[in-house]
Amino acid sequence: MQGNSRMLNIAKMQRLQWNSLCSKQLPIALANFSHLQSVHVGLLENKFNNSKLHCRRYRHVMPSMLKNQNRTCCENLTEKSVCVALPTDKVLWRQCCEFHAMNLNSRGEKASIGNTHCLKNVINIQRRHFNLSPQGILTASPSGLQPYLRLIRFDKPIGTWLLFWPCTWSIALATAPGSLPSLWLLGLFGAGSFFMRGAGCIINDMWDKDYDRRVERTKLRPLASGELTQFQGLMCLASMLSVSLGILLQLNWYSVVLGAASMGLVITYPLAKRYTFWPQALLGVTLNWGVLIAWSGIHGCLQTTVIPLYLACVLYTIFYDTIYSHQDKYDDMLIGVKSTALKFGDQTKVWLTGFGTAMVSLLALSGKMCDQTWPYYTAVSLTAAHIAHQLYTVDLDNPDDCARKFRSNTQLGFVMFLGIVLGTLLKKEEGTSNKTLEEN
């Protein structure tokens, strides 16, 4: 009880500090942008003395907040040419190929656009170029499309990868010995992961928009901020689910029914945090349903050999999502939602050690039941090393470090997939060698 009380006091202190900062920073002299519909302002890496509050936030400054002031270097700005960011105490924006900056005073008060100066050919400011990264594609997209892309987390593909990799493990394990996994199935499940992840994000935001408004990390999501209406979100959800259904119908009917059965979990998962401290467990059951669908897509039914793999993936999800949920633990305490991060508290690493150990053991059991070879067990060993490294190095009070550890699980997914593929290829060769020895 004392530990929870201490965390709640810290949460309240950091919320007060954050609100104090925002009250000073938000009205800064973006006054001359009154002709714009909105201006994105980012508060990056604000650290309050000795407290461990790391912030990466974005806010909208609407025209109603803006006042007319004199312009110096910012004439003829258009919405397409403006890029605003605020690293602690400096405003940067872009007009064509020139960057401009404005320094605030030490208290962040009464900043005037008249104090601005142009920055030309500045080495440490990178100009944005179009690239094929998710963030680059989102930035280059039409402004009307961008809210929908952010709604489905297009610029944060880690969720899609974490949904996709367990499916690939199942496909590779179910593949016939000596064969490569079907590219057709990998493509189907890749597309299905993208669209179902997007649908899941929309459902989550529709349920949680009132909570999201009260959490610093999520308060500017399109539905929570009012950038998109509930009806627009619903139409986007319908399109994502329609495409997902079309992909599911490419499989056998057993898999179609199995996939349709997961919709109850997808719809109700966001409610779990209201009633239980184990929403990560329900997320694991839901997110890894594709493991079962992939197996039945190849064999036409579920078999006992897939159960250890599925359970391993569920434990893996609890592991990494508990680390992820530590980013919001103070906000969660203030608004009254639950998570394993709050359940475990200071004992989080002890619990995660148990989950990680059980996960690795179940992966080893899956390999044994599928007659896997040494590349598979090498991948399992590397997975165990990765889990141990995360546990040893993660700073659960540092949101940025928790986010980095969470994103690193994409690498683990690829390593495990590669190990299963190579192990399956060697199964035929080892079987042939054993048969030759028996004949001799």
C-alpha positions as CSV (number, residue, x, y, z in Angstrom):
1,M,0.0,0.0,0.0
2,Q,2.8,2.4,0.8
3,G,4.4,1.7,-2.6
4,N,1.1,2.5,-4.4
5,S,0.7,5.7,-2.3
6,R,4.2,6.8,-3.2
7,M,3.5,6.2,-6.9
8,L,0.3,8.2,-6.7
9,N,2.0,11.1,-5.0
10,I,4.7,11.1,-7.7
11,A,2.0,11.0,-10.4
12,K,0.2,14.0,-8.9
13,M,3.4,16.0,-8.7
14,Q,4.4,15.3,-12.3
15,R,0.9,16.1,-13.5
16,L,1.0,19.5,-11.7
17,Q,4.5,20.2,-13.2
18,W,3.3,19.2,-16.7
19,N,0.2,21.4,-16.5
20,S,2.4,24.3,-15.2
21,L,4.7,23.9,-18.1
22,C,1.9,23.7,-20.7
23,S,0.2,26.8,-19.3
24,K,3.4,28.7,-20.1
25,Q,4.5,27.1,-23.3
26,L,1.2,26.8,-25.3
27,P,0.3,30.5,-25.7
28,I,3.8,31.4,-27.0
29,A,4.0,33.7,-30.0
30,L,2.6,31.6,-32.7
31,A,0.2,34.5,-32.9
32,N,0.9,35.3,-36.5
33,F,-0.2,31.9,-37.7
34,S,-3.8,32.9,-37.3
35,H,-4.5,32.2,-40.9
36,L,-3.6,28.5,-40.5
37,Q,-6.2,25.9,-39.4
38,S,-3.8,24.4,-36.9
39,V,-0.2,24.4,-35.9
40,H,1.5,21.3,-34.5
41,V,3.6,22.1,-31.4
42,G,5.8,19.4,-29.9
43,L,7.2,19.4,-26.4
44,L,10.2,17.2,-26.6
45,E,12.3,15.7,-23.7
46,N,11.1,18.1,-21.0
47,K,12.8,17.0,-17.7
48,F,11.8,18.6,-14.4
49,N,14.9,18.8,-12.3
50,N,15.4,15.5,-10.6
51,S,12.0,13.9,-11.6
52,K,12.0,11.3,-14.3
53,L,9.3,12.6,-16.5
54,H,10.2,12.3,-20.1
55,C,7.8,13.8,-22.5
56,R,7.3,13.5,-26.3
57,R,4.0,15.3,-26.8
58,Y,2.2,17.1,-29.6
59,R,-0.5,19.7,-29.3
60,H,-2.7,21.6,-31.6
61,V,-2.8,25.4,-31.3
62,M,-6.1,26.5,-32.8
63,P,-6.7,29.9,-34.4
64,S,-8.9,30.9,-31.4
65,M,-5.7,30.9,-29.3
66,L,-3.8,33.1,-31.7
67,K,-3.5,36.9,-31.8
68,N,-2.2,39.2,-34.5
69,Q,1.4,40.3,-34.0
70,N,4.1,41.7,-36.2
71,R,5.7,39.4,-38.6
72,T,9.4,39.4,-39.5
73,C,10.7,36.3,-41.2
74,C,7.5,34.5,-41.5
75,E,5.6,36.2,-44.3
76,N,3.7,34.2,-47.0
77,L,3.5,31.1,-44.9
78,T,1.1,28.4,-46.1
79,E,-0.1,25.4,-44.3
80,K,1.9,23.0,-46.5
81,S,5.1,24.9,-45.9
82,V,5.0,25.0,-42.1
83,C,6.7,22.5,-39.8
84,V,6.6,23.6,-36.2
85,A,8.5,21.8,-33.3
86,L,9.3,23.0,-29.9
87,P,12.4,21.3,-28.3
88,T,12.1,22.6,-24.7
89,D,12.4,26.3,-25.3
90,K,12.8,27.0,-29.0
91,V,10.2,27.2,-31.8
92,L,11.3,26.1,-35.2
93,W,9.3,26.3,-38.4
94,R,10.0,26.0,-42.1
95,Q,9.1,28.3,-44.9
96,C,10.1,26.7,-48.2
97,C,13.8,25.9,-47.8
98,E,14.5,28.3,-44.9
99,F,14.3,27.5,-41.2
100,H,13.3,30.1,-38.6
101,A,13.7,30.0,-34.9
102,M,12.4,31.9,-31.8
103,N,13.9,31.6,-28.4
104,L,11.7,31.9,-25.3
105,N,12.9,33.7,-22.2
106,S,13.9,31.6,-19.2
107,R,10.3,31.4,-17.9
108,G,8.7,30.9,-21.3
109,E,6.7,34.1,-21.0
110,K,5.8,36.9,-23.3
111,A,7.7,35.6,-26.2
112,S,7.3,37.9,-29.2
113,I,7.5,37.0,-32.8
114,G,9.5,40.1,-33.3
115,N,12.4,38.4,-31.6
116,T,12.6,35.8,-34.4
117,H,15.5,35.3,-36.7
118,C,16.1,33.3,-39.9
119,L,18.3,30.3,-39.8
120,K,19.9,29.5,-43.2
121,N,22.3,26.7,-43.9
122,V,22.2,25.5,-40.3
123,I,24.0,22.2,-40.1
124,N,22.3,20.8,-37.0
125,I,18.7,21.3,-38.4
126,Q,17.7,18.5,-40.8
127,R,15.4,19.4,-43.6
128,R,12.6,16.9,-44.1
129,H,12.8,14.9,-47.3
130,F,10.3,12.4,-48.6
131,N,11.2,8.9,-47.7
132,L,9.5,5.5,-47.7
133,S,9.5,5.1,-43.9
134,P,6.0,5.0,-42.4
135,Q,6.5,8.4,-40.9
136,G,7.7,9.8,-44.2
137,I,4.7,8.5,-46.1
138,L,2.3,9.9,-43.5
139,T,4.0,13.3,-43.6
140,A,3.8,13.4,-47.4
141,S,0.2,12.3,-47.5
142,P,-2.7,14.7,-48.1
143,S,-3.7,16.6,-44.9
144,G,-7.2,15.1,-45.1
145,L,-5.8,11.5,-45.1
146,Q,-3.3,12.0,-42.3
147,P,-5.8,11.8,-39.3
148,Y,-6.9,8.4,-40.6
149,L,-3.4,7.1,-41.0
150,R,-2.6,8.2,-37.4
151,L,-5.9,6.6,-36.3
152,I,-4.6,3.2,-37.5
153,R,-1.1,4.0,-36.2
154,F,0.4,3.8,-39.7
155,D,3.4,5.7,-38.4
156,K,4.0,3.2,-35.6
157,P,4.3,-0.2,-37.4
158,I,5.7,-2.0,-34.3
159,G,2.1,-3.2,-33.5
160,T,1.7,-4.7,-36.9
161,W,5.0,-6.5,-36.6
162,L,4.1,-7.9,-33.1
163,L,0.9,-9.2,-34.6
164,F,2.6,-10.6,-37.7
165,W,5.7,-12.4,-36.3
166,P,3.8,-15.0,-34.2
167,C,1.8,-15.9,-37.3
168,T,5.0,-16.5,-39.2
169,W,6.3,-18.7,-36.5
170,S,3.2,-20.8,-36.7
171,I,3.3,-21.0,-40.5
172,A,7.0,-22.0,-40.5
173,L,6.5,-24.7,-37.8
174,A,3.5,-26.1,-39.7
175,T,5.4,-26.3,-43.0
176,A,6.4,-29.7,-44.3
177,P,10.0,-30.8,-43.5
178,G,12.5,-29.6,-46.0
179,S,10.3,-26.9,-47.4
180,L,10.2,-23.2,-47.2
181,P,7.0,-21.5,-45.8
182,S,4.4,-20.5,-48.3
183,L,5.0,-16.9,-49.6
184,W,1.3,-16.7,-50.3
185,L,0.3,-17.4,-46.7
186,L,3.0,-15.1,-45.4
187,G,1.7,-12.3,-47.7
188,L,-1.9,-13.0,-46.6
189,F,-1.1,-12.9,-42.9
190,G,1.1,-9.8,-43.4
191,A,-1.7,-7.9,-45.0
192,G,-4.2,-9.3,-42.4
193,S,-1.9,-8.2,-39.6
194,F,-1.8,-4.6,-41.0
195,F,-5.6,-4.3,-41.4
196,M,-6.6,-6.1,-38.2
197,R,-4.1,-4.1,-36.2
198,G,-5.6,-0.9,-37.7
199,A,-9.1,-2.2,-36.8
200,G,-8.0,-3.0,-33.3
201,C,-6.6,0.5,-32.8
202,I,-9.8,2.1,-34.0
203,I,-11.9,0.0,-31.6
204,N,-9.6,0.7,-28.8
205,D,-9.8,4.5,-29.5
206,M,-13.5,4.5,-29.8
207,W,-13.9,2.8,-26.4
208,D,-11.1,4.8,-24.7
209,K,-11.4,8.3,-26.2
210,D,-12.5,9.8,-22.8
211,Y,-9.6,8.1,-21.0
212,D,-7.2,9.1,-23.8
213,R,-7.9,12.7,-23.3
214,R,-6.6,12.4,-19.8
215,V,-3.3,10.6,-20.6
216,E,-0.5,12.8,-22.0
217,R,0.8,10.1,-24.4
218,T,-2.6,9.6,-26.0
219,K,-4.6,12.8,-25.6
220,L,-3.9,13.9,-29.2
221,R,-5.1,10.8,-30.9
222,P,-7.6,11.7,-33.7
223,L,-10.7,10.6,-31.8
224,A,-9.7,11.8,-28.4
225,S,-8.7,15.3,-29.7
226,G,-11.9,15.6,-31.9
227,E,-9.9,15.7,-35.1
228,L,-12.1,12.9,-36.3
229,T,-15.7,12.2,-35.3
230,Q,-17.0,8.9,-33.9
231,F,-18.8,8.3,-37.2
232,Q,-15.7,8.9,-39.3
233,G,-13.9,6.4,-37.0
234,L,-16.7,3.9,-37.5
235,M,-16.5,4.2,-41.3
236,C,-12.8,3.7,-41.2
237,L,-13.3,0.6,-39.0
238,A,-15.8,-0.8,-41.4
239,S,-13.4,-0.5,-44.3
240,M,-10.5,-2.1,-42.3
241,L,-12.7,-5.0,-41.3
242,S,-14.1,-5.5,-44.8
243,V,-10.6,-5.9,-46.2
244,S,-9.7,-8.2,-43.3
245,L,-12.7,-10.4,-44.1
246,G,-11.7,-10.6,-47.7
247,I,-8.2,-11.8,-46.7
248,L,-9.7,-14.4,-44.2
249,L,-11.9,-15.8,-46.9
250,Q,-8.8,-16.9,-48.8
251,L,-8.3,-19.7,-46.2
252,N,-10.3,-22.9,-45.5
253,W,-13.7,-22.6,-43.8
254,Y,-12.3,-24.0,-40.5
255,S,-9.9,-21.0,-40.4
256,V,-12.7,-18.6,-41.4
257,V,-14.9,-19.7,-38.5
258,L,-11.9,-19.6,-36.2
259,G,-11.0,-16.1,-37.3
260,A,-14.5,-14.8,-37.0
261,A,-14.6,-16.1,-33.4
262,S,-11.8,-13.7,-32.5
263,M,-13.9,-10.7,-33.1
264,G,-15.5,-10.9,-29.6
265,L,-12.0,-10.6,-28.1
266,V,-11.0,-7.8,-30.4
267,I,-14.1,-5.8,-29.5
268,T,-14.0,-6.4,-25.7
269,Y,-10.3,-6.2,-25.0
270,P,-10.2,-2.4,-24.5
271,L,-12.8,-2.8,-21.7
272,A,-10.5,-5.1,-19.7
273,K,-8.4,-2.3,-18.2
274,R,-11.6,-1.0,-16.5
275,Y,-12.2,-4.2,-14.5
276,T,-9.0,-6.1,-14.1
277,F,-5.3,-5.6,-13.5
278,W,-4.6,-8.2,-16.3
279,P,-5.6,-6.5,-19.5
280,Q,-2.2,-7.6,-20.9
281,A,-3.3,-11.2,-20.5
282,L,-6.4,-10.6,-22.6
283,L,-4.3,-8.7,-25.1
284,G,-2.0,-11.8,-25.4
285,V,-5.0,-14.1,-26.0
286,T,-6.4,-11.7,-28.7
287,L,-3.2,-10.6,-30.4
288,N,-1.9,-14.1,-31.0
289,W,-5.1,-15.6,-32.3
290,G,-3.4,-15.6,-35.7
291,V,-1.1,-18.4,-34.5
292,L,-4.1,-20.7,-34.4
293,I,-5.5,-19.4,-37.7
294,A,-2.2,-19.9,-39.4
295,W,-1.8,-23.5,-38.2
296,S,-5.4,-24.4,-39.2
297,G,-4.8,-22.6,-42.6
298,I,-2.2,-25.3,-43.4
299,H,-3.5,-28.4,-41.6
300,G,-7.2,-27.7,-41.9
301,C,-7.7,-28.0,-38.1
302,L,-6.0,-27.3,-34.8
303,Q,-3.6,-29.8,-33.3
304,T,-2.1,-30.2,-29.8
305,T,1.4,-29.3,-31.2
306,V,0.3,-25.7,-31.7
307,I,-0.9,-25.2,-28.1
308,P,2.6,-24.7,-26.5
309,L,3.5,-22.2,-29.3
310,Y,0.3,-20.2,-28.7
311,L,0.8,-20.1,-24.9
312,A,4.4,-19.0,-25.4
313,C,3.2,-16.1,-27.6
314,V,0.6,-15.1,-25.0
315,L,3.3,-15.0,-22.3
316,Y,5.5,-13.1,-24.6
317,T,2.8,-10.4,-25.1
318,I,2.3,-10.1,-21.4
319,F,6.1,-9.6,-21.0
320,Y,6.6,-6.8,-23.5
321,D,3.3,-5.1,-23.0
322,T,3.9,-4.9,-19.2
323,I,7.1,-3.0,-20.0
324,Y,5.2,-0.8,-22.4
325,S,2.4,0.0,-19.9
326,H,5.0,1.3,-17.5
327,Q,5.1,4.4,-19.7
328,D,1.6,5.4,-18.5
329,K,1.5,4.1,-15.0
330,Y,1.3,7.5,-13.3
331,D,-1.5,8.7,-15.6
332,D,-3.3,5.3,-15.2
333,M,-3.3,5.7,-11.4
334,L,-4.7,9.1,-11.6
335,I,-7.6,8.2,-14.0
336,G,-8.3,4.8,-12.4
337,V,-7.5,2.3,-15.2
338,K,-5.6,-0.9,-14.4
339,S,-2.6,-2.7,-15.9
340,T,0.0,-5.3,-14.9
341,A,2.5,-2.5,-14.5
342,L,0.4,-1.3,-11.5
343,K,-0.4,-4.8,-10.4
344,F,3.3,-5.8,-10.2
345,G,4.7,-2.5,-9.0
346,D,8.2,-2.8,-7.7
347,Q,8.1,-6.6,-8.3
348,T,7.7,-6.2,-12.0
349,K,11.0,-7.6,-12.9
350,V,10.4,-10.7,-10.7
351,W,7.1,-11.4,-12.5
352,L,8.6,-10.8,-15.9
353,T,11.4,-13.2,-15.2
354,G,8.8,-15.9,-14.6
355,F,6.9,-15.0,-17.8
356,G,10.1,-15.0,-19.8
357,T,11.3,-18.3,-18.4
358,A,7.9,-20.0,-19.1
359,M,7.9,-18.5,-22.6
360,V,11.3,-19.9,-23.5
361,S,10.4,-23.3,-22.0
362,L,7.2,-23.5,-24.1
363,L,9.1,-22.6,-27.2
364,A,11.5,-25.4,-26.5
365,L,8.6,-27.8,-26.0
366,S,7.1,-26.7,-29.3
367,G,10.3,-27.5,-31.0
368,K,10.4,-30.9,-29.4
369,M,6.8,-31.7,-30.4
370,C,7.6,-30.6,-34.0
371,D,10.9,-32.5,-34.2
372,Q,12.9,-29.3,-34.8
373,T,16.6,-29.2,-35.4
374,W,19.5,-27.2,-34.0
375,P,18.8,-23.9,-35.8
376,Y,15.5,-23.7,-34.0
377,Y,17.1,-24.2,-30.6
378,T,19.8,-21.7,-31.5
379,A,17.0,-19.1,-32.1
380,V,15.3,-20.1,-28.8
381,S,18.6,-19.5,-27.1
382,L,19.0,-16.1,-28.7
383,T,15.4,-15.3,-27.7
384,A,16.2,-16.2,-24.1
385,A,19.3,-13.9,-24.2
386,H,17.2,-11.0,-25.6
387,I,14.6,-11.4,-22.9
388,A,17.3,-11.5,-20.2
389,H,18.9,-8.4,-21.7
390,Q,15.7,-6.5,-21.7
391,L,15.0,-7.5,-18.0
392,Y,18.5,-6.5,-16.9
393,T,18.7,-3.1,-18.7
394,V,15.2,-1.7,-18.8
395,D,14.5,1.3,-16.6
396,L,10.9,1.0,-15.7
397,D,10.7,4.6,-14.5
398,N,12.0,5.9,-17.9
399,P,9.2,6.0,-20.5
400,D,11.6,6.5,-23.3
401,D,13.6,3.4,-22.3
402,C,10.4,1.3,-21.9
403,A,9.4,2.4,-25.5
404,R,12.9,1.4,-26.8
405,K,12.7,-2.0,-25.2
406,F,9.2,-2.5,-26.5
407,R,10.3,-1.7,-30.1
408,S,13.3,-4.0,-29.9
409,N,10.9,-7.0,-30.0
410,T,10.6,-6.7,-33.7
411,Q,14.2,-8.0,-34.0
412,L,13.4,-10.9,-31.8
413,G,10.5,-11.9,-34.0
414,F,12.7,-12.0,-37.1
415,V,15.4,-14.1,-35.3
416,M,12.9,-16.7,-34.2
417,F,11.3,-16.9,-37.6
418,L,14.6,-17.4,-39.3
419,G,15.5,-20.1,-36.8
420,I,12.3,-22.0,-37.5
421,V,12.7,-21.8,-41.3
422,L,16.2,-23.1,-41.2
423,G,15.3,-25.8,-38.6
424,T,12.4,-27.0,-40.8
425,L,14.7,-27.1,-43.9
426,L,17.2,-29.3,-42.0
427,K,14.5,-31.7,-40.8
428,K,14.4,-33.5,-44.2
429,E,18.2,-33.8,-44.4
430,E,18.5,-35.3,-40.9
431,G,15.6,-37.6,-41.5
432,T,17.3,-38.9,-44.7
433,S,20.6,-39.4,-42.9
434,N,18.9,-41.4,-40.1
435,K,17.1,-43.6,-42.6
436,T,20.4,-44.3,-44.4
437,L,22.1,-45.3,-41.2
438,E,19.3,-47.7,-40.3
439,E,19.5,-49.4,-43.7
440,N,23.3,-49.8,-43.3
